Amino acid sequence: MSDDNKKQISEEFEKATNYELTDHDIERARLLIGIDLACRDKEQITTISEDNIRTYAQGCGSDNPLFVDPDYASKTRWGGPIAPPIISGFVNKPLLGDPIPKEIKDQTKSVFRGIHAFISGGEWKFYKPLYPGDSVYSFSGEVDLEVTPSEFAGRKVTRLNRSVKMNQRGEVIAEYTYRLILTERKKAREKGKNLSIEPASYTDEDIARIDELYANDNPRGREKLFFEDLEVGSTLPDSVRGPLTVTDVVNFHAAGYGWVPYGLRTGRMWHKNRKRIAPFYVKNEMGVPDVAQRLHWDSSWAQAIGNPRAYDYGVMREHYLYHYLTEWVGDNGWVVSMYDEIRKFNYMGDVQFVKGEVVGKREENGQYLVDLKVQMINQRDEETVRCTATIALPSKTGGAVLLPQADEATQRKAIEMLARHGELLAEKQA
């Protein structure tokens, strides 16, 4: 590469990392709080099938037969293949709805443009499984916005967004309230707090230790774990995820994640997408405009915004933890909720050791509930994820698990949103 080309690409990186968080943008973003909107995104997956259930589970590193083997699933309490409700984070069929008020839309156009954003965890509530043939619709809205100092990049903005997932019958499947962190790429690059982190390196003995954990990490399946089997202080089996490779990120995308709203596009669609959202594309070291999202597999771009290497999507670990819990409770248990904080980046090569323990038990509204604390700890002995979760288990005296229900207000809103979708669809087709 010539010196002129290197200079041009350096200038491109400088330009792409020069956007700043402004008080004006922060105040404009606050205007969106409390407004629920129908999600019009069309994900790669809109309707559940046996194939995409299997692909999703395997993309998360799980071969749980409940999700990958329809014959096995037909002999469980579910009577056939099911998709875990957390898959609704990957699945969406466009929902028609009333638009955002024009004055709000005009005032919030291009808010936080060019600012680095990443999800740092959130809270899931799970109500029902999905079955082949089910479609997923959703509506969402901002519920809060916080401005705080950031050890990584000056100050940061945290946006809390709640998304309600429902099936074609208007039944609420899950709720997801996530934390979206916005930081200045320039400040992160200048501060360079994480640039000194050395890459992971493994001996054959290290890999053997990881292999042993994987070899002993098997889904419980039909074997029942009863409420009475656990006490406060009981430990969950040790497990592991990683070491992280680009292959893991590819598999997660193949499972259905990350295609909207920006879009990872090829060929003519790449050309059209650059015309649609030019700021999303930054030239790589070869001078080719490529997605800013590539910081999850392109270490040179990750370094441009202050990280030593490419790193995972935080939601990857969120989904990994869900499968860890689902496999532990078995076919007859249910993960009711999980709240997680993504506390550290998971860089290429990092491994995550998973540990958990029981911190509470209770009987509530006919459910036998167990509260858990779960952690992911990397090879540097850093806690990268802190998670609390609640599971429902069968009881030796109380019988099978009762699934939780969404609160009346949320369920009512879901039915109203789906009804409005039907009205607008009929008008559109008239």
C-alpha positions in Angstrom: 0.0 0.0 0.0 1.4 3.4 -0.9 2.0 6.2 1.6 -0.8 8.2 0.1 -3.2 5.4 0.5 -2.2 4.9 4.1 -2.6 8.6 4.8 -6.1 8.6 3.2 -7.2 5.6 5.2 -5.8 7.1 8.4 -7.8 10.2 7.7 -10.9 8.1 7.1 -10.4 6.4 10.5 -9.9 9.8 12.1 -13.1 11.1 10.5 -15.1 8.1 11.5 -14.1 8.4 15.1 -14.5 12.1 15.5 -18.2 12.3 16.4 -19.0 13.6 19.9 -21.8 13.2 22.4 -23.5 16.5 22.7 -25.9 17.9 25.3 -28.2 18.8 22.4 -28.4 15.1 21.2 -29.0 14.0 24.8 -31.9 16.3 25.3 -33.4 15.3 21.9 -33.1 11.7 22.8 -35.1 12.3 26.0 -38.1 13.2 23.8 -38.4 9.5 22.8 -38.9 8.3 26.4 -42.4 6.7 26.9 -43.2 6.3 23.3 -44.0 2.7 22.2 -43.7 2.0 18.5 -44.5 -1.0 16.4 -41.4 -2.6 15.1 -41.4 -2.6 11.3 -38.0 -4.4 10.9 -38.0 -7.6 8.9 -35.4 -9.9 10.4 -33.8 -12.7 8.5 -36.2 -14.9 10.3 -39.9 -14.0 10.6 -41.5 -17.4 11.3 -40.3 -20.2 13.4 -39.3 -23.5 11.8 -37.6 -26.7 12.9 -34.6 -25.7 10.8 -34.1 -22.2 12.3 -34.6 -23.5 15.8 -31.8 -25.9 15.2 -29.6 -23.3 13.5 -30.1 -20.9 16.3 -29.3 -23.3 19.1 -26.2 -24.5 17.3 -25.1 -20.9 16.6 -25.1 -20.5 20.4 -23.0 -23.6 20.8 -25.9 -25.8 22.0 -26.8 -29.3 20.8 -29.7 -29.6 23.3 -31.9 -32.3 21.8 -35.0 -30.3 22.9 -34.1 -27.8 20.2 -32.2 -29.8 17.6 -33.9 -33.2 17.5 -37.7 -33.1 16.7 -38.2 -36.8 17.4 -36.7 -36.3 20.9 -38.8 -33.2 21.5 -42.0 -35.0 20.6 -41.5 -37.2 23.6 -41.1 -34.4 26.1 -43.8 -32.5 28.0 -43.9 -30.0 25.1 -45.2 -32.7 22.7 -42.9 -31.5 19.8 -40.2 -29.1 18.8 -40.1 -25.8 20.6 -38.0 -22.7 20.2 -36.8 -21.0 23.4 -38.4 -17.6 23.9 -35.1 -15.8 23.8 -34.9 -16.6 20.1 -37.4 -13.8 19.7 -34.4 -11.4 19.9 -33.5 -12.8 16.5 -37.0 -13.1 14.9 -39.3 -10.4 13.8 -42.1 -9.9 11.3 -43.0 -6.3 10.4 -45.7 -4.9 12.6 -47.8 -2.0 11.2 -48.6 0.7 13.6 -49.1 4.4 14.1 -46.0 6.4 13.3 -44.0 8.5 15.8 -45.5 12.0 16.0 -44.0 14.2 13.3 -42.7 16.8 15.6 -40.8 14.2 17.7 -39.5 12.5 14.5 -38.2 15.9 13.2 -36.6 16.8 16.5 -34.8 13.4 16.9 -33.6 12.9 13.3 -30.0 11.5 13.2 -29.7 11.7 17.0 -26.3 10.3 18.2 -25.2 9.9 14.6 -21.7 8.4 14.4 -21.5 7.5 18.1 -20.2 4.1 19.1 -23.0 2.0 20.6 -23.0 -1.4 22.2 -25.4 -3.5 24.4 -24.1 -4.0 27.9 -26.8 -6.4 29.1 -30.4 -6.2 30.2 -33.3 -8.1 31.6 -35.3 -10.9 29.9 -38.7 -12.1 31.1 -39.9 -15.4 29.5 -43.5 -16.4 29.3 -44.1 -19.0 26.5 -42.1 -21.1 24.0 -42.5 -20.6 20.3 -43.6 -23.5 18.0 -42.9 -24.1 14.3 -45.3 -21.9 12.3 -45.3 -19.1 14.9 -44.4 -15.6 13.8 -42.9 -13.0 16.1 -44.1 -9.4 16.2 -42.8 -6.7 18.6 -43.2 -3.2 19.8 -40.7 -1.2 21.8 -39.9 2.1 23.3 -37.3 4.0 25.4 -37.9 3.9 29.1 -35.0 5.9 30.5 -31.8 7.7 29.6 -28.8 8.2 31.9 -25.6 10.2 31.5 -22.6 9.0 33.6 -18.8 9.1 33.6 -17.1 6.2 31.7 -13.7 4.7 32.6 -13.5 3.6 29.0 -14.3 6.8 27.1 -14.9 10.0 29.0 -18.7 10.1 29.6 -21.3 7.7 28.4 -25.0 7.7 27.7 -27.1 4.7 28.7 -30.4 4.2 26.9 -32.9 1.7 28.3 -35.2 0.2 25.8 -38.0 -2.3 26.4 -39.1 -4.6 23.6 -42.3 -6.7 24.0 -42.3 -9.9 21.8 -45.6 -11.6 20.9 -46.8 -14.3 18.5 -49.5 -14.0 15.8 -52.2 -14.6 18.4 -51.1 -11.6 20.4 -49.7 -13.8 23.2 -46.7 -12.1 24.9 -43.8 -14.5 24.5 -41.1 -12.4 26.2 -40.0 -8.9 27.3 -36.5 -7.6 26.9 -35.3 -4.4 28.5 -31.7 -3.8 27.3 -29.0 -1.2 28.1 -27.5 0.5 25.1 -24.2 2.2 25.9 -23.1 5.1 23.7 -19.5 6.4 23.9 -17.3 8.6 21.8 -15.0 6.7 19.6 -12.5 9.5 19.6 -12.4 9.7 23.4 -12.0 5.9 23.7 -9.2 6.0 21.1 -7.4 8.8 22.9 -7.8 7.3 26.3 -6.7 3.8 25.1 -7.5 2.3 28.5 -7.7 -1.3 27.2 -4.9 -1.2 24.5 -2.3 -2.7 26.9 -4.4 -5.9 27.4 -2.2 -8.8 26.2 -3.7 -11.4 23.8 -4.7 -14.7 25.3 -2.3 -17.6 24.8 -3.0 -21.3 25.6 -0.8 -24.3 26.2 -2.0 -27.8 25.4 -2.7 -28.2 29.2 -5.0 -25.1 29.1 -7.0 -26.5 26.2 -7.2 -29.9 27.9 -8.8 -28.1 30.9 -11.3 -26.5 28.7 -12.0 -29.7 26.9 -12.7 -31.5 30.2 -15.3 -28.8 31.1 -17.0 -29.3 27.7 -16.9 -33.1 28.0 -18.8 -32.9 31.3 -21.2 -30.2 30.2 -24.3 -32.1 29.0 -28.0 -31.1 28.9 -30.1 -32.6 31.7 -32.8 -33.6 29.2 -35.7 -35.7 30.6 -34.1 -36.2 34.0 -36.2 -34.0 36.4 -34.5 -31.5 38.7 -37.0 -30.9 41.5 -37.4 -27.8 43.6 -36.8 -29.9 46.7 -33.4 -31.1 45.3 -31.8 -27.6 45.8 -30.9 -25.6 48.9 -29.5 -22.1 49.2 -25.8 -22.5 48.6 -26.2 -25.4 46.1 -23.8 -24.9 43.2 -24.4 -25.2 39.5 -22.0 -27.3 37.4 -18.9 -25.4 36.2 -19.0 -24.7 32.5 -17.1 -22.8 29.8 -17.6 -20.8 26.7 -14.9 -20.1 24.2 -12.1 -19.3 23.6 -13.7 -16.7 21.4 -12.9 -16.9 17.6 -14.2 -15.1 14.5 -15.9 -18.4 13.8 -18.1 -17.9 16.9 -19.2 -14.5 15.6 -19.9 -16.0 12.1 -22.0 -18.7 13.7 -23.9 -16.2 15.8 -24.8 -14.2 12.7 -25.7 -17.5 10.9 -28.1 -18.1 13.8 -30.0 -15.0 12.7 -28.5 -12.1 14.7 -27.4 -8.7 13.6 -28.9 -8.1 10.2 -31.1 -5.1 11.0 -31.4 -2.2 11.3 -28.2 -1.4 9.5 -27.6 -4.5 7.4 -24.6 -6.7 6.5 -24.9 -6.7 2.7 -23.0 -8.2 -0.2 -22.5 -7.2 -3.9 -25.2 -4.9 -5.3 -27.0 -4.8 -2.0 -23.7 -3.5 -0.4 -23.7 -0.8 -3.0 -27.4 0.1 -2.2 -26.9 0.0 1.5 -23.9 2.4 1.3 -26.2 4.9 -0.5 -28.8 4.4 2.2 -26.5 4.8 5.3 -23.2 6.1 4.1 -21.8 6.9 7.7 -22.1 3.2 8.6 -19.3 2.5 6.2 -15.7 3.2 6.9 -12.8 2.3 4.6 -10.7 -0.6 5.7 -6.9 -0.9 5.3 -7.4 -1.8 1.6 -9.5 1.3 0.9 -12.8 -0.7 0.7 -15.8 0.9 2.5 -16.9 -1.7 5.1 -19.4 -1.7 7.9 -18.5 -0.1 11.3 -20.0 -3.2 12.8 -16.9 -5.1 11.7 -15.2 -4.2 15.0 -16.5 -7.6 16.1 -14.2 -9.4 13.7 -11.7 -6.8 12.4 -9.1 -6.0 15.1 -7.6 -3.0 13.2 -10.9 -1.2 13.3 -11.5 -2.2 16.9 -8.1 -0.7 17.7 -9.2 2.5 16.0 -11.8 3.0 18.7 -9.6 2.1 21.7 -9.7 -1.7 22.0 -6.8 -4.0 21.6 -8.6 -6.5 19.4 -12.0 -7.4 18.0 -14.6 -8.5 20.6 -17.9 -10.3 20.8 -21.4 -8.9 20.8 -22.4 -8.7 24.5 -25.7 -10.4 23.6 -23.7 -13.5 22.6 -22.8 -14.1 26.2 -26.4 -13.4 27.2 -27.6 -16.1 24.9 -24.8 -18.5 26.0 -25.9 -18.0 29.6 -29.6 -18.7 28.7 -28.6 -22.0 27.2 -26.4 -22.9 30.1 -29.4 -22.4 32.4 -31.9 -24.1 30.1 -29.7 -27.2 29.8 -29.2 -27.3 33.6 -33.0 -27.1 34.5 -33.8 -29.7 31.8 -36.9 -30.3 29.7 -39.2 -30.0 32.7 -37.9 -26.7 34.1 -38.3 -23.1 32.9 -36.1 -20.1 32.9 -38.4 -17.4 34.2 -36.1 -14.3 34.0 -32.5 -13.3 33.8 -30.8 -10.0 34.4 -27.2 -9.6 33.3 -24.5 -6.9 33.3 -21.8 -7.1 30.7 -18.9 -5.7 32.8 -15.9 -6.4 30.5 -15.2 -6.8 26.8 -14.7 -10.4 25.6 -11.8 -10.1 23.2 -10.8 -12.6 20.5 -9.0 -15.4 22.2 -10.7 -14.9 25.6 -12.3 -17.8 27.4 -15.3 -17.5 29.8 -15.6 -19.9 32.8 -19.1 -20.1 34.0 -20.0 -20.6 37.7 -23.4 -20.4 39.5 -25.0 -20.9 42.9 -28.5 -20.9 44.4 -29.2 -17.8 46.5 -32.9 -18.1 47.2 -36.0 -20.4 47.1 -39.7 -19.6 47.3 -43.2 -20.7 46.4 -45.2 -18.0 44.7 -48.5 -18.1 42.9 -48.3 -21.9 42.5 -44.8 -21.7 41.1 -41.7 -23.2 42.7 -39.0 -20.6 42.1 -35.2 -20.7 42.6 -33.1 -17.6 42.5 -29.6 -17.9 41.1 -26.4 -16.0 40.8 -24.2 -16.8 37.8 -20.9 -15.4 36.6 -18.6 -15.5 33.6 -14.9 -15.1 34.5 -12.2 -14.9 31.9 -8.7 -16.3 31.9 -7.4 -13.0 33.4 -9.7 -13.8 36.4 -11.9 -10.8 35.5 -15.7 -11.0 36.0 -17.0 -10.2 32.6 -20.7 -11.0 33.2 -22.7 -10.8 36.4 -26.1 -12.4 36.1 -29.1 -13.1 38.4 -31.8 -15.4 37.2 -35.0 -17.1 38.4 -36.0 -20.6 37.4 -39.2 -22.5 37.9 -38.9 -26.2 38.7 -41.3 -29.1 39.2 -42.1 -30.0 42.8 -42.4 -33.5 44.3 -45.6 -32.3 46.0 -46.8 -29.5 43.8 -46.5 -31.0 40.4 -45.3 -29.7 37.0 -44.0 -26.2 36.3 -46.6 -23.5 35.7 -45.5 -21.0 33.1 -45.5 -17.3 34.1 -47.8 -14.7 32.5 -47.1 -11.2 31.3 -48.8 -8.5 33.4 -52.3 -7.5 32.3 -51.2 -4.0 31.0 -48.5 -5.5 28.8 -50.8 -8.3 27.5 -53.5 -5.8 26.8 -51.1 -3.5 24.9 -49.9 -6.4 22.8 -53.5 -7.3 21.7 -54.2 -3.6 20.9 -51.0 -3.3 18.8 -51.8 -6.5 16.9 -55.4 -5.3 16.3 -54.1 -2.0 15.0 -51.7 -3.9 12.7 -54.7 -5.8 11.3 -56.6 -2.5 10.7 -53.7 -0.9 8.9 -53.0 -4.0 6.8 -56.7 -4.1 5.7 -56.5 -0.4 4.7 -53.3 -1.1 2.8 -54.8 -4.0 0.9 -58.1 -2.2 0.1 
